[in-house]
């Protein structure tokens, strides 16, 4: 079933995480014994379903603002029997607030907003928690910004590059880049006693 979700998403050009990126994140969840996850950007529920299947103890809050994607995600998660583990919240990420604490926050939404989302949810990340950001090389475009045709795409790719630089200089985190994994992952480990 989950493979059907993947192939349908690929057929319909729904942006889902690449295999290498997904494998890396699943491994990270196992290594760090992650239980509580916040996902920014549900799409059709593909990545959250894969994460939830690792263990019955994993609980995921995932946010989606597109009504069509939201409805597909709800149906897919239900079909997989994972609705007791995954809660899909409908609406813009900016409007979501919670007191809940998370071990891992997976950011796979509007690339230009990654910095804003980091500040928005920093206090929801447990000490020693980790942010995971997808699409950090954005189909290789970060290496060739000047040759990007579309002005909007070029501006977004510049924002991704700026975000990477800002994170590298952010004293609150230990940063690891994995440009060769999936579409590029940035892992930000929260340093102890950072608030």
C-alpha positions in Angstrom: 0.0 0.0 0.0 2.7 2.5 1.0 4.5 1.6 -2.3 1.2 2.5 -4.1 1.2 5.9 -2.4 4.8 6.5 -3.5 4.2 5.5 -7.2 1.0 7.6 -7.4 2.8 10.6 -5.9 5.6 10.2 -8.4 3.2 9.8 -11.3 1.3 13.0 -10.2 4.5 15.0 -9.5 3.7 15.3 -5.8 7.0 16.2 -4.1 7.9 13.3 -1.8 11.2 12.6 -0.1 13.8 10.8 -2.2 14.7 7.2 -1.2 18.2 8.1 0.1 16.9 10.9 2.2 14.1 8.7 3.7 16.5 5.9 4.5 18.8 8.4 6.2 16.0 9.8 8.4 14.6 6.4 9.3 18.1 5.4 10.4 18.5 8.6 12.4 15.1 7.9 14.2 16.3 4.4 15.1 19.7 5.5 16.3 18.3 8.3 18.5 15.3 6.3 19.7 13.0 9.1 18.5 9.4 8.9 19.7 7.8 12.3 19.1 8.0 13.9 15.6 6.7 17.1 14.2 6.6 17.2 10.4 6.2 20.4 8.5 4.7 19.6 5.1 2.6 16.4 5.0 1.9 16.2 1.2 0.3 12.7 0.8 1.6 11.3 4.1 4.4 9.2 2.6 7.3 10.2 4.9 5.2 10.2 8.1 3.8 6.8 7.3 7.3 5.4 6.8 8.5 7.0 10.1 5.4 5.7 12.0 6.0 2.1 10.7 9.3 1.9 12.5 7.7 1.6 15.9 4.2 1.6 17.5 5.7 4.1 20.1 6.3 6.8 17.5 3.8 9.6 17.5 3.7 12.2 14.7 2.1 15.6 14.3 2.2 16.6 10.7 1.0 19.9 9.1 -0.5 20.4 5.6 -2.3 23.5 4.2 -3.3 22.1 0.8 -6.8 20.7 1.1 -6.4 18.1 -1.6 -3.1 16.8 -0.1 -4.6 16.9 3.4 -7.5 14.7 2.3 -5.2 12.3 0.4 -2.9 12.0 3.5 -5.9 11.3 5.8 -7.1 8.5 3.5 -3.6 7.0 3.0 -2.8 7.1 6.7 -6.2 5.5 7.5 -5.6 2.8 4.8 -2.3 1.9 6.5 -4.0 1.7 9.9 -1.7 4.4 11.3 -4.2 7.1 12.5 -3.5 6.3 16.1 0.1 7.3 15.5 -0.2 10.2 13.0 -2.3 13.3 13.5 -2.6 15.5 10.4 -3.3 19.1 11.2 -4.9 21.2 8.4 -3.8 24.8 7.9 -0.7 27.0 7.4 2.3 26.1 9.4 2.5 29.7 10.6 -0.8 29.3 12.4 0.1 26.1 14.3 1.2 26.3 17.9 1.6 23.6 20.5 3.1 23.1 23.9 4.2 19.6 22.9 7.9 18.7 22.9 9.5 16.8 20.0 12.6 14.7 19.6 12.8 15.4 15.9 11.3 18.1 13.7 11.3 17.3 10.0 11.1 20.4 7.8 9.9 19.7 4.2 7.7 22.7 3.4 8.2 26.2 1.8 12.0 26.3 1.4 12.1 30.1 1.7 10.5 29.8 5.2 13.0 27.3 6.8 14.6 30.0 8.9 11.2 31.3 10.2 10.1 27.7 11.0 13.3 27.1 12.9 12.5 30.0 15.2 8.8 29.2 15.4 9.4 25.6 16.7 12.8 25.9 18.5 11.1 25.8 21.9 9.2 22.7 20.9 12.4 20.8 20.3 13.7 18.8 23.3 17.2 19.3 24.6 19.3 17.1 22.4 16.6 17.1 19.8 17.2 17.5 16.1 15.9 19.5 13.1 16.1 17.7 9.7 15.7 19.9 6.6 15.1 18.4 3.2 15.9 19.8 -0.3 19.1 21.5 0.7 20.7 21.2 -2.7 17.3 21.7 -4.5 18.0 19.3 -7.5 21.6 20.6 -7.7 20.5 24.1 -8.4 22.4 25.6 -5.4 25.6 24.9 -7.3 24.5 26.8 -10.4 22.3 29.7 -9.3 23.2 32.1 -12.1 22.0 29.7 -14.8 18.5 29.2 -13.2 16.0 30.5 -15.8 13.0 31.4 -13.6 13.5 34.5 -11.4 11.3 33.1 -8.6 13.2 29.8 -8.5 16.5 31.7 -8.5 15.3 33.8 -5.5 14.2 30.7 -3.6 17.5 28.9 -4.3 19.4 32.0 -3.0 17.3 31.8 0.2 18.2 28.1 0.6 21.9 29.1 0.3 21.5 31.9 2.8 19.6 29.6 5.2 22.5 27.1 5.0 25.0 29.8 5.8 23.0 31.1 8.7 22.6 27.6 10.2 26.3 27.0 9.9 26.9 30.1 12.0 24.1 29.4 14.5 25.7 28.8 17.9 22.6 27.0 19.1 23.2 23.9 16.8 25.8 21.5 15.7 25.3 21.2 11.9 25.8 18.3 9.5 25.3 18.6 5.8 24.6 15.6 3.6 24.5 17.0 0.1 24.8 13.6 -1.5 21.9 12.1 0.4 18.5 12.4 -1.4 18.0 16.0 -2.4 20.4 17.2 0.3 19.8 17.0 4.0 20.8 19.5 6.7 20.8 18.1 10.2 20.8 20.6 13.1 21.5 19.0 16.5 20.3 21.3 19.3 23.0 21.9 21.8 22.3 21.3 25.4 20.8 24.2 27.4 19.9 26.1 24.2 16.5 27.9 24.5 
